[in-house]
Amino acid sequence: LQLTADSPKHPALAKMTDLLAMGIANVVNFIRPYQLILTGDLLHADAWRDGLINKIQGYTLAELASRMNIAHWVPPTRDQAHTAAWPALAYLYASTWPAAVISRNTANLKIE
C-alpha cells in the first residue's frame, strides 16, 4: 500500500481507519491499559498514524484517554507480535528506560 499526504482523505482508507480506531478504543475501554503501543508498516505514514491516534483517543472514554500513553513503534524485525512487547517490558523492568520515550509524540522507538 502506497500512502501519500492525501491518502487519509480517501473515503475507503478513512472508513477503515475509523473502524480500526473504534475497535482499538473498545478494547482499551474494556481492559483500561496504562499505555498502548501501536506497531505496523502503515505507521510510517505520519498523517495516517496521527489521524488514527486522534480517532482512538476520541473513541476512548475521556478518563482513560487523559491518562493513557499512546506510542508507535516500527520494529526492526518482521516478527511484530514478539518485538512489540519490548518497549513496554523495558519501561517496566529497566530503571534507566526514560519514561518520556513512551509518549504519543514519539516518532520511532528502537531497542538496541
C-alpha positions in Angstrom: 0.0 0.0 0.0 1.5 3.3 -1.1 0.4 6.2 1.2 0.7 9.8 0.3 -0.1 13.0 2.2 -3.6 12.9 0.7 -4.2 9.2 1.5 -6.1 9.7 4.8 -8.7 11.7 2.8 -9.5 8.7 0.6 -13.0 7.5 1.6 -12.1 3.8 1.8 -9.0 4.4 3.9 -10.8 6.9 6.1 -13.6 4.3 6.8 -11.0 1.6 7.5 -9.1 3.9 9.9 -12.3 4.9 11.7 -13.3 1.2 12.2 -9.8 0.3 13.3 -9.7 3.2 15.8 -13.2 2.2 17.1 -12.1 -1.4 17.6 -8.9 -0.5 19.4 -10.8 2.0 21.6 -13.3 -0.7 22.5 -10.5 -2.9 23.7 -8.9 0.0 25.6 -12.2 0.9 27.2 -12.5 -2.8 28.4 -9.0 -3.6 29.6 -8.0 0.0 30.7 -4.3 -0.1 29.9 -1.8 2.5 31.1 -0.1 2.5 27.7 -0.9 1.4 24.1 1.9 0.6 21.7 0.9 0.6 18.0 3.1 -1.3 15.6 3.0 -2.0 11.9 4.2 -0.8 8.5 1.5 1.8 8.0 2.8 3.8 10.9 5.5 5.2 8.6 2.7 7.5 7.2 2.7 10.3 9.6 -0.7 11.8 8.6 -2.4 8.5 8.8 -0.8 7.5 12.1 -1.7 10.8 13.7 -5.2 10.6 12.5 -5.5 7.0 13.8 -4.2 8.1 17.2 -6.6 11.1 17.4 -9.5 8.8 16.5 -8.5 6.2 19.1 -8.4 9.0 21.7 -11.7 10.3 20.5 -13.4 6.9 20.9 -11.8 6.1 24.3 -13.5 7.1 27.5 -12.3 10.6 28.5 -10.9 9.5 31.8 -8.8 6.8 30.2 -7.7 8.9 27.3 -6.4 11.5 29.6 -4.1 9.1 31.5 -3.2 6.6 28.7 0.1 7.0 26.8 0.0 6.0 23.1 3.2 5.2 21.4 4.1 3.8 18.0 7.0 1.6 17.1 8.2 0.2 13.8 10.1 -3.0 14.9 13.4 -3.9 13.4 12.2 -7.4 12.5 9.1 -8.9 10.8 8.0 -10.7 14.0 5.9 -7.8 15.2 4.0 -9.6 18.0 7.2 -10.6 19.7 9.1 -7.3 19.3 6.2 -5.0 20.1 6.4 -6.1 23.7 10.0 -4.9 24.2 9.2 -1.2 24.7 6.6 -2.0 27.3 8.8 -4.5 29.1 11.8 -2.1 29.0 9.6 0.6 30.6 8.5 -1.8 33.4 11.8 -3.5 34.2 14.6 -1.2 33.3 15.1 1.7 35.7 17.2 3.6 33.2 14.5 3.4 30.5 13.3 7.0 30.0 9.6 7.4 30.7 9.5 10.3 28.2 10.2 7.8 25.4 6.7 6.2 25.8 4.5 9.0 24.7 2.1 9.9 21.9 4.8 12.2 20.3 7.5 9.5 19.9 8.4 9.1 16.3 10.1 5.7 16.4 11.1 3.6 19.4 14.2 1.5 18.8 15.6 -1.1 21.2 19.3 -1.7 20.6 
